[in-house]
Amino acid sequence: AAPPPTSQSVYDTFLLCLTKQTKSPTQLNDIVFSQTNPSFSSVLQNYIRNSRLNTTSTLKPLIIVTPLKKSHVQGVVICAKSIGIQIKIRSGGHDYEGLSYISDKPFIILDLFNLNNVSVDIEKQTAVIQAGATLGEVYYRIWEKSKVHGFPAGVCPTVGVGGHISGAGYGNMVRKYGLSVDNVIDAQVVDVKGILLDRKSMGEDLFWAIRGGGGASFGVVLSYTIKLVPVPETVTVFRVMKTLEENATDLVVEWQKVAPTTDDRLFMRLLLQPVTSTTVEGNKTVRASVVALFLGGADEVVSLMGKEFPTLGLKKENCNETSWIGSVLWWSDNDAFNNGAKPKTLLDRKLNSARFGKRKSDYVQKPISRDGLEGIWKKLIEQGKVGFVFNPYGGKMAQIASDATPFPHRAGNLFKMQYSVTWDDPSEAATQNFLTQARKLYSYMTPFVSQNPRSAYLNYRDLDIGINHFGANSFEEGQVYGTKYFNNNFDRLVKIKAAVDPENFFRNEQSIPVKA
Ligand code: FDA
């Protein structure tokens, strides 16, 4: 058998190939990093966003390539394919299971952080956003040009465009404007042959697939062209918190009725967290926090909530009226907003800052009863740390057909649940403890959530729901997680995959499988 490739041998072969492919040897030394390059570690770590996937035993990439232009990306695909080494594509590095920067087989990271241009055209109400841009950069560049335009995408400014939009993308305007992918009108992709394609040349099938089917199964997304959406000059944000002693259960019963059906300008996220009681000493309780964005003024939302959601007890003094970009800052960091953070802070990429975490997801289609909730409170308190984030649907989400994009979870879903646990203790015992907590809670929730399939959100990557080992059962393995992420859209994704990448070069632990 041939000896396993070393970082240096792959570096040498790769650089030679890339020089030939790009016909411009300048810069190449600066964008290809072998393990012995003094910058290798920092380039690798800068966009690792989950410390759980950054242990000393985690396999490191043989090389990292950080393209400065499109032709570099084309060259990387051609050269990696010719050497026969898998690539992992990274844009913002926020994959919850680190699939953009880890692998158990020798691999190369194609890191797109340099391809981060955002060009906004207010006249046309569009923007071309490169995969390596962050959402914060997208929001900031829109705001620079217009105070009455925005874009519906995630609430964390450091999330990358490439992973986020290829995996669907939602944020606090999802009830008014749908997902990020519902507002994408063109894209540029490098395919498995290294050819640069746009919507017209890739065709509607591939264009459909990269709007929610996960880019990493189909090619390298270089950019998306997005449609901007109108936002009012003044919007309102608020947060209301109640513990079980303050009738949080009533609040959650009512939230399930109101949040998915109210005015689609209103998005009310619900956070549920086990906490220590402040009223009964030593007691554990659950805190419910409603965190909201209303695309309108405070008087209007206070009056609306008075009628529809009296248990919330919303008062004008709970509300903050601000600009849309102000609401982005408030959602990303409450304290910073209160301390006068400026829009420029959205450009901060917060390199090399990660905590330990695990996320899982579920969809709820029938309201959970009061008895059901009381059982869940007990479980949250017993487990001690895992919490929930409920994100209401309805509005625009219920008006878009479930096969319009690969993301299938539309009408009929009241809300999506995220299971969330974040910690700082680096010990293996802590990791095992929190992973077990999350998995136990997931198992407990079975009667309350979608069945056949038990659905999940691709961007809340969760390897517990199935992994591909690329052996004889690769297709069947892919079907397990694939139907959970994509329901009935899985079959179309399989057909597109077979057409655009039949040899399965673009793959990862949860990519769209190829039939043997
Ligand atoms: P990353 O670079 O890790 O890529 C994720 C996946 O996409 C990997 O499989 C990768 O290979 C692939 N990929 C990346 N770039 C590609 C490209 N150019 N072409 C092809 N494939 C590519 N989600 C949400 O919908 N709303 C939200 O509000 C949030 N908030 C949030 C906060 C925080 C702190 C985290 C860590 C995550 C979220 N998410 C989220 C989830 C987020 O949308 C999801 O992790 C995205 O895939 C992240 O995209 P990145 O480019 O940052 O990740």
Boltz pocket constraint, residues with backbone or C-beta under 6 A from the ligand:
constraints:
  - pocket:
      binder: B
      contacts: [[A, 49], [A, 88], [A, 89], [A, 90], [A, 91], [A, 92], [A, 93], [A, 94], [A, 95], [A, 96], [A, 98], [A, 99], [A, 100], [A, 112], [A, 131], [A, 153], [A, 154], [A, 155], [A, 156], [A, 158], [A, 159], [A, 160], [A, 161], [A, 162], [A, 163], [A, 164], [A, 165], [A, 166], [A, 167], [A, 168], [A, 169], [A, 170], [A, 171], [A, 214], [A, 215], [A, 216], [A, 217], [A, 219], [A, 220], [A, 221], [A, 222], [A, 459], [A, 460], [A, 508]]
      max_distance: 6.0
